[in-house]
């Protein structure tokens, strides 16, 4: 793998951060650069809050990195590898511009930034309300097919990040190889893996440290009682042990949490944050608001619109005051400029264990199967061009993304077409007839109560956040 000069300079800078006498100076310069680049005083009124929030998030990441180095939770070798790859992802402008130029000449759009793959549906747990309906069934993609998909995405879109989900990714195996073999096969990519943590032993931890390009996000539901209640007795302790093994070898990890109406108050509480971030050294936290799909979907398990707004305020308080790197995939729509699904620029698409391609991990409606496309000599671009995807991307454009700045009529606090604009989403489904990913997704299209409940959720949320968007983000009095 050829290392570009920018990546080399990033790796050098990261190495210097492990020299105590230089660390304070370098981190001071990093913070000063962040504040200068994201100075809200120089931004238009309708962009100031978003600029401030981006600055707060960037400073939280810098602080998290400093904490991990000081506490010995991040090895210099892993930091150099992962830091260089993050630099290639975020600062490799030449690569991205070249890929974007070629792609744009053909499509008049820029390519997606990353891809999510769920290579296998099997899981060694059977969690209540699992979005993927995972169990012991071994439905999966062939290892060689996963490798081909990733290689195709690199060649066509210059992808730099792969998100691995499931099922349980570490339970996946095909053709004598597993998930870690995929990451080793592509050392030029970053991999983010969502895992229940039960299969992470000491040998695997050492292997992850040697690779340096894969970070696990461990699934929890809160503290021990809530985690074990949903995931099974002992699940919480398995995560804690896995974290300890990775901490010992300096591999960064995070937590992944499903936010429900019953655990929402616990998840950003000081005891939760103290335990996972301060005591056990989680580098990041991803919070996914429960989506009523998969096994036994329950609309009442979604955080209510009122809870969602309170969670949004609390999370920004945590980011700004405690400098923790935590992300809410719905409430942080303003940071991403809206919905990231359907292969949007800076967005992604999802390939599941059957080869079906969906707009998002949480939108279980497929535009086609990658096996069929490859069988007739096609590429991922054929799936990217699907009319259902294009319809979503056009809506994203009209909802503010194409403007590159927020506007009154595009409330990015409601970015999700499936949850926040369900009435509109169902119109798209009626027009394009995407294939339901499973029987539950198919039944949802026929369930009048489900449709009414989802539509009512979006309408209630709109009433709650419209004023927030107009006054706090647009600067209107």
N, C-alpha and C positions, 0 to 999 in steps of 0.2 A: 504494500500500500504506500503510495507516494504521499509524503507529508508536505502540505503547502506552507509557504512562509508564514502566513497568518496563524495557521495552526501551531507552527513551531513557536511563534512568539507567545501565544496563549499558554502553551505548555511550559515555556520558560518562566512566564509570570507566575503560574501556579506553583512551580517548584520553589520560587523565591518566597512564596507565602508560608512555606514550611521552615523558613529561616527566621527564628523569633525576632532577631534584631531588625529585620526588614519588614516584618508582617504589619506592624502598626502603620508604618509609612505608606505601604502599598494599599492597605485597606482604606486609609484616609484619602488617598488619591482616587480610589475607585468610588467612594461615596461622593466625593466632590464632583467627579465626572458625571455620576448619575444625577445629582441635583442640578448640574449645569445643563445637561441634555434634556431633562424633564422639569423645566422651570415653568410652572403653571402661570406665573406672572406675565410671561411673554405669549401665552396662548390666548386665542379668542375666547370670549365668555363661554360659548357653548362647548368648549373643550377643556376648560380648566379643571373640572372635577375628575375627568378621566385621566388627564395628565398627572394630577396629584395622586390618583390611585395607582397608576403605573409606577410612579416614583416610589410610593410606599411599598409596592410589591418588590421592586428591584432592590430597595434597601433591605427588605426582609430576607431576600435571597443572599445578599452579601453578608448579613449578620449570621444567617444560618451556616454559611460556609465557614465563617470565622469560628463559630462555636464548634463545628465539627472538627476543624483542625486543632484547636486548642485542647479539646477533650480527647484527642487521639482516636476519634471515630472514623477518620478518613485517612487512608494510607496515601503517601505521596505518589506511589505507582498508579493506583486507581484514579487519583485526582488528575494526574497528567493525561491518562487515556480518556477518561470521561470528559474532562475539561476541554481537551483538544477537539473531541467530537461535538461538544456543545458549541464550541467556537465555530466549527465548520457548519453547524446547523444555523446558528444565529448570525454569524459574521461572514460566512463564505459567499459574499455577494457575487463574485465572478461565476462560481458554479451555478448559483440560483439564477442569475441573470441570463446565462447561456441557455439553461434548460427552459426558463420562462420564455426567452425569445423564440426558440424553436417551437415550443408548444403553442405560443401565442400566434405565431404565423399560420398555424393550422387551425386553431380553435378560437382565436380572438380572446382567449382567457389565459391566465397563468395556471400552472399545475398545482395540485394539492401538495401540502407540505409533508404530510405523513400518512401512514396507513395503519388500520387496526386489523389484526387477524386473530380469529379464534380457531386454532387448528384442530381442536378436539372438544367434543361435548362432555366427555367423561369427567367425573369428579369423584374423589373419595369421600366427599361429604354430600349431604342432601339437605341444603339449607331451605328454610321456609321462605317462600316467595322469590326463589332464585329467578333472575331475569332470563337466564338461559335454559331453565328447566333441566339443569344438569343432574346426572345420577351415574350409575355404573355402566350405562350404555357407551359403547366405544365407537361412536360415529366420529369420523375424523378425515382430515385431508392426508394424502400421502406426503411423506417428508419431502420427496423430490418435487411435488407440486407446490408446497410451501416455499421451497427454495426458488422455484421458477417464478412464483408470484412476486417475491421480494426482488429478484434480479430484474424482472420486468419493470417494477416500480422505480428501481434505481435508474435503469436505462432510459425510460420514457419521461420520468418526472423528477429525477435527481432527488428522490426521497432520502432523507437523512435520519428518520426516526420511525421505528416500528413499535406499535403497542400490541402486546400479547395478552389475550384474554381467554375466556373459555366458557364452560368447563374450567378444570384446574390445569393450567399449562404444564405443570411439572408431572402430571399424570399422563401427558401425551407421549406416545412413542410410535414410530412407524419406520419400517425399513431398517431396523436396528439403531435408530437415532432418535434423539429427543429434542426438547426445546433449547437446551444449552448448546447443542450441536448447531442449531440454526444461528444463534448469536456468534458462535465461533466461525461459522462459515462466512459471516459478513462482518468482519472487524471494523469496517469503515462506517458502520451504522450504530446508532444508539438504540437500545431496546429497553422498554418499560414493560414490566410483567406484573399483572395482577394475580396474586396467589393467596391461598389460605394458609400457607406457611408450614403445613404439617409434614411436608416432604423435604424440608431443608435440613440436611444433616451437615456434619463438619466437613466432609469431603466436598460436598457441593459448595459450601461457603468458600473453601480454599480455591475451588475451580472458578467461582465468580470473581474472586480477587485477582486471579491470574488473567482472566478475560478483560475485566474492567469496563465493558461496554453494556452491561445489563444491570438495571436497578430494579429490585422487587418492591412492589407496594403490597403490604400485608393487609388482608381484609379483616376488619373488626367492626363490631356494631355498637361500640361503647366500651365500658369496662367489662369485667369477667361475667357478671350475671347476664347482661344483655347479649354478649357475644356467644356464650355457651347456650343460651336459650334458643338462639336462631341457628347456630352452627353445630351444636352438639357439645356434650360435656368434654372438657379438655382442650377445646379449640383455642381458647384464650391463652392457656399456658403454652401451647405449641407455638403460637405467634411470638410470645415473649422469649422462648428459648431460641427461636430462629433469629430474632433480632440480636440476641446476645452473640450468637455464632458469627453473624455478619459484622457486628461491631468489633469483635476481636480481630478480624482480618481487614478491617477498614473499608468495607463495602457500603456505600450509602444506600439507604432504604427509606421507605415511607409507609404511611398507613392509607388505606382506602376504606371509606365508610359509606354505607347506605343510610341516608338520612330519612327517617320516617316520622310520622306524626307522634309516635310514642317515645322516640329517643332523641328528638331534636334538641331538647334542653340540656341533655347530658353531654353532647358531642363537643361543644366549644366551652364547656365548663372548665374552670381552673384545674380541678382534679384530673380530668381527662388530658388536658394539655400538659400539665406537670408530669404526668406519668409517661406519656408516649414521647414527648418532645424533649423535656428536660432530663428525666431519669433514664430513658432508653434510647435517646438520640435519634429519633426519626428526623430525616432531613426535610421531608415534605408531607403534606396531607391532601388527599383528593377526596372531596365530599360529593357524592352522587345522590341527588334527591330521588327517592324511590319512584320508579316508573311502573305503572300497573300493566306489566307484560310478563310473559313466562309462566312459571308455576303459580297457580291460584292467584291471579291478579286481584288486587283489592284497592279500590279507589280511596277507601278510608285510611289506608296506610300512607298515602302521600302527605307530606307536610301541608297543612292548610295554607292558603294564601297569606293569612295573617302570620303564621309561623315562618313562612318563607321570608317575609319582609323583616321580621325580627332576627332571623338567622343571618340575613344579609348585613344588617347593621352590626351585629355582634362579630361577624367575621372580619369586617373592616376595622373594628376596634382591636381585635386580636392582631391583625397584620400591622397596624400602625403603632400600637402600644407595646406588644410583646415581640414584634419583629419576627413572626413565624411565617414560614412559606406554606400557606394553606390556600387551596383553590376550590371554589364551588362551581361546578360545570354549568350551572344554570344562572345563578346570581351574578357570575362574573362575565355575563354577556357583553357589558361595555368594554372590557379589556380585549375581548376577541372580535369586537365590532359585529356582534350578533351570532347567529347560528353558524357552526363550522362543518355541517354535514354535506353530503352529496358531492364531495370532491371540489369544494370551493377553494379558491386561492387561500393559502394558509389554513386549509381545512383538511378533511380526510374522507375516506370511504372505509367500509367494513366488509371483510370476507369471513363467512362463518364456516363451521365444521363440515357442512354439506357442499361448500363451494359457492353458496349463494352470496350475492353482493347486495348489501343494503346501504342506505344513506348514512346510517349511524348505528352504533351498537344498540341503542335504545329505540330504534325505529325498525320493527321486525317485518319489513316488506321489501321484497327483493326484485331487482330489475333483470336478473339473469344469473346464470351459473358459470363460474370461471372455467370449469371443466368443459362445458359445451363450447364456450368461446375459443378455448385453446384447441379443442377438437376440430374446429373448422378453420384453424389457421389464424385466429384473431389475436388481439392483445387486450390489455386492460383498458386501452383507449376506447375500445368498442363498448365496454360497460360504462365508462365515464360519459360517453355520448348518449346514454339512455334518456329518452324523453322525460321520464319521471325525475331523474336527476337534474336535467336541464330546467325543468319547471321549478324545482326547489331553488336552483341557483338564480333564476330570474327573480324569484320572490326575495331572495337574500339581497340581490342588487337593489330592488325597489325599496326594501326595508332599511336601507341606509348604507350597506356595505360598499356599494359602488361609489357613493359620495365621499367615502374615506373620512367622514366626520359625522358626528351625531346631529340629528335634526328632530324637531318636535314630533313628527309623524312616525318616527322609527324608534320605538321604545326598546332599547337593547336590554332593559331589565326583564323583558319578555322575549327572549331570543328563540325559544324552541317551537318549531311548527307543530310538533306532535302534542306537546303538553299545553303550551300557551296559546296556540291558534288552532285548536283541534277542528273546529268547524271548517276552517279553510283547508286544513290538511285532508279532511275527508272528501272535499271536492276534488282535490288532486288525485286521490285514490280512485274515485269514481271515474275520472277521465282516463287515467293511465293503467289501471288494473294491475298494480304490482302484485307479485305472488306472496301470500302470507308465509312467513318463515316456519310456522308450525300451526297446529290446529287451534291453539288458543288465540293466536293473532287473527286467524280466519274467523273464529267465533266472535271476536270483538267487533268485526265489521257488521255483524248481524244483530248485535246486542244493543237495543235502543237505550237501555238504562246506562250502559257504558258510554255511549256516545253523548247522551245528555249530561252525564256527570263530568266528562272531560271538557265539554263546551262550557258548562257552568263554572268549572274551575278557572278556565282562562278568562272568562268575563269578570269573575270576582277579582282575580289578580289585577286585571287591567284597571278596575276601579280603585284599587289600593295604591298602585305604583304610578299611575298617570301623573298625579300631582308631584310625586318625588322626582320623576323624570323631568318634568317641565320646570320645577323650581330649582332643584339641586344640580341637575345636569345642564339644562338649557339656560339657567340663570334668569328665568322669568320671575317677576314679582307676583 
